């Protein structure tokens, strides 16, 4: 069994390799404001990959990053968060309009401050559930991260600890329904394996 340190190094290497491929895809698009959607189950590395893409974006210009963790309306809100992102972020961006989304305040269970997304800048949206038949056409590049459950669980619970632990199964069930219903890997332009 690999050590914890070698697993971390393997994950970092896999995400870096995925970023290289996606950044090459971005350059090949030659689009002024492409949209990248990153999906995968909890702990797969979506947030880390998204941050690396934004930091290394071709041309170094500003890139908008929206994490669905800021949109899901609570622990039972995977589908509602994705629909909110489609309606308030992705559809306006695709139509050349400014989108406005409000962050979900997990403590008070209400929408909080507003954030704007402009159509003139590239956009990366990451989160479980984002690749669906309804959202796929709104993303120029669509990424599915595939990762074993045991590794994902260990990473997610190390990252979020006791705040997430009692909700792991509840959230994983929603992700499983998404995978079975929406077949996100089928909508992906890139499927990347993360150990």
C-alpha positions as CSV (number, residue, x, y, z in Angstrom):
1,X,0.0,0.0,0.0
2,X,1.5,3.4,-1.0
3,X,2.3,5.8,1.8
4,X,0.2,8.9,2.5
5,X,2.9,11.1,1.1
6,X,3.3,9.2,-2.1
7,X,-0.5,9.3,-2.6
8,X,-0.4,13.0,-2.2
9,X,2.4,13.3,-4.6
10,X,0.5,11.1,-7.1
11,X,-2.6,13.2,-6.8
12,X,-0.6,16.4,-7.3
13,X,1.1,14.9,-10.4
14,X,-2.2,13.7,-11.8
15,X,-3.8,17.1,-11.3
16,X,-0.8,18.9,-12.8
17,X,-0.9,16.6,-15.9
18,X,-4.7,17.2,-16.2
19,X,-4.1,21.0,-16.0
20,X,-1.4,20.7,-18.8
21,X,-3.9,19.0,-21.1
22,X,-6.8,21.4,-20.3
23,X,-4.6,24.5,-20.8
24,X,-3.5,23.1,-24.2
25,X,-7.2,22.7,-25.0
26,X,-7.8,26.3,-23.9
27,X,-5.1,27.6,-26.2
28,X,-6.4,25.5,-29.1
29,X,-9.9,27.0,-28.7
30,X,-8.6,30.5,-29.4
31,X,-11.8,31.8,-27.8
32,X,-11.7,35.1,-26.0
33,X,-13.8,34.0,-23.0
34,X,-14.0,30.2,-22.9
35,X,-16.0,28.3,-20.2
36,X,-14.4,25.3,-18.4
37,X,-16.7,23.0,-16.4
38,X,-15.0,20.6,-13.9
39,X,-17.1,17.8,-12.4
40,X,-16.2,14.8,-10.2
41,X,-17.2,13.3,-7.0
42,X,-16.3,14.8,-3.6
43,X,-12.5,14.8,-3.0
44,X,-11.6,14.1,-6.6
45,X,-9.5,17.3,-6.9
46,X,-11.9,19.7,-8.7
47,X,-11.0,22.7,-6.6
48,X,-7.3,22.1,-6.8
49,X,-7.4,21.7,-10.5
50,X,-9.6,24.8,-10.9
51,X,-7.1,26.9,-8.9
52,X,-4.2,25.6,-10.9
53,X,-6.0,26.4,-14.2
54,X,-6.8,29.9,-13.1
55,X,-3.2,30.5,-11.9
56,X,-1.7,29.3,-15.1
57,X,-4.3,30.6,-17.6
58,X,-2.8,31.3,-21.0
59,X,-2.0,35.0,-21.4
60,X,-2.3,35.5,-17.6
61,X,-5.4,37.6,-17.8
62,X,-8.2,37.6,-15.2
63,X,-10.2,34.4,-15.1
64,X,-13.5,34.1,-13.1
65,X,-13.8,31.1,-10.8
66,X,-17.1,29.9,-9.4
67,X,-17.1,27.0,-6.9
68,X,-20.5,25.2,-6.6
69,X,-19.7,24.8,-2.8
70,X,-20.7,28.5,-2.7
71,X,-24.0,27.9,-4.5
72,X,-25.4,24.6,-3.2
73,X,-28.3,25.4,-0.8
74,X,-27.3,23.1,1.9
75,X,-26.4,19.4,2.3
76,X,-29.4,18.2,0.1
77,X,-28.8,20.8,-2.6
78,X,-26.6,19.3,-5.2
79,X,-29.2,19.4,-8.0
80,X,-30.5,22.8,-6.9
81,X,-27.0,24.3,-6.8
82,X,-26.3,23.0,-10.3
83,X,-29.6,24.5,-11.6
84,X,-28.8,27.8,-9.8
85,X,-25.4,27.9,-11.6
86,X,-26.9,27.1,-14.9
87,X,-29.5,29.9,-14.6
88,X,-27.4,32.6,-12.9
89,X,-23.9,32.0,-14.1
90,X,-23.7,29.8,-17.3
91,X,-26.7,30.9,-19.3
92,X,-26.0,34.6,-18.8
93,X,-22.3,34.1,-19.8
94,X,-23.3,32.2,-22.9
95,X,-25.8,34.9,-23.9
96,X,-23.2,37.7,-23.5
97,X,-24.8,39.1,-20.4
98,X,-23.6,39.8,-16.8
99,X,-24.7,37.0,-14.5
100,X,-25.3,37.6,-10.8
101,X,-25.2,34.9,-8.2
102,X,-25.5,35.0,-4.5
103,X,-23.3,32.9,-2.2
104,X,-25.1,30.3,0.0
105,X,-24.5,31.0,3.7
106,X,-24.2,27.5,5.1
107,X,-24.5,28.7,8.7
108,X,-27.7,30.8,8.3
109,X,-29.2,28.7,5.4
110,X,-29.9,31.8,3.2
111,X,-28.4,33.4,0.1
112,X,-25.9,36.1,1.1
113,X,-23.8,38.7,-0.8
114,X,-24.0,39.0,-4.6
115,X,-21.2,38.3,-7.1
116,X,-21.1,39.3,-10.8
117,X,-19.8,37.1,-13.7
118,X,-19.1,39.0,-16.9
119,X,-19.3,37.4,-20.3
120,X,-16.1,39.2,-21.5
121,X,-13.8,37.1,-19.2
122,X,-13.0,33.4,-19.2
123,X,-15.0,31.3,-16.6
124,X,-14.1,28.2,-14.7
125,X,-17.0,26.5,-12.8
126,X,-16.2,23.6,-10.6
127,X,-18.3,21.4,-8.5
128,X,-20.0,18.0,-8.2
129,X,-22.9,17.8,-10.6
130,X,-22.0,20.5,-13.0
131,X,-21.9,18.2,-16.1
132,X,-25.4,17.5,-17.1
133,X,-27.3,17.4,-20.4
134,X,-28.6,20.9,-19.6
135,X,-25.2,22.4,-18.8
136,X,-22.9,20.6,-21.3
137,X,-23.7,22.9,-24.2
138,X,-22.8,25.9,-22.0
139,X,-19.2,24.7,-21.5
140,X,-16.5,24.9,-24.1
141,X,-14.3,22.5,-22.2
142,X,-15.8,19.9,-19.9
143,X,-13.8,17.8,-17.5
144,X,-14.7,14.8,-15.5
145,X,-12.3,13.7,-12.7
146,X,-12.4,10.0,-11.9
147,X,-11.0,8.9,-8.6
148,X,-11.4,5.9,-6.3
149,X,-13.9,6.3,-3.4
150,X,-11.4,5.5,-0.6
151,X,-8.9,8.1,-1.8
152,X,-11.6,10.7,-2.3
153,X,-13.1,10.1,1.1
154,X,-9.8,10.4,2.8
155,X,-8.9,13.6,1.0
156,X,-12.4,15.2,1.6
157,X,-12.5,14.3,5.3
158,X,-9.0,15.5,5.8
159,X,-9.9,18.8,4.1
160,X,-13.3,19.4,5.8
161,X,-13.1,17.2,8.9
162,X,-15.9,17.0,11.3
163,X,-18.0,19.5,9.4
164,X,-18.4,17.0,6.5
165,X,-18.1,13.6,8.2
166,X,-21.8,13.3,9.2
167,X,-22.9,14.3,5.7
168,X,-20.5,12.1,3.6
169,X,-23.1,9.4,2.8
170,X,-25.9,11.9,2.3
171,X,-23.8,13.8,-0.3
172,X,-22.4,10.7,-1.9
173,X,-25.9,9.5,-2.6
174,X,-26.7,12.7,-4.5
175,X,-23.5,12.4,-6.5
176,X,-24.4,8.8,-7.3
177,X,-27.8,9.8,-8.6
178,X,-26.1,12.5,-10.7
179,X,-23.6,10.0,-12.2
180,X,-26.4,7.4,-13.0
181,X,-28.8,10.0,-14.4
182,X,-26.6,12.5,-16.1
183,X,-23.6,10.4,-17.2
184,X,-21.1,13.3,-16.8
185,X,-18.2,11.4,-18.2
186,X,-20.1,11.1,-21.5
187,X,-20.4,14.9,-21.7
188,X,-16.8,15.5,-20.9
189,X,-14.2,16.7,-23.4
190,X,-11.6,15.3,-21.0
191,X,-11.7,12.5,-18.5
192,X,-8.8,12.6,-16.1
193,X,-7.9,9.9,-13.6
194,X,-6.7,11.0,-10.1
195,X,-5.3,8.3,-7.8
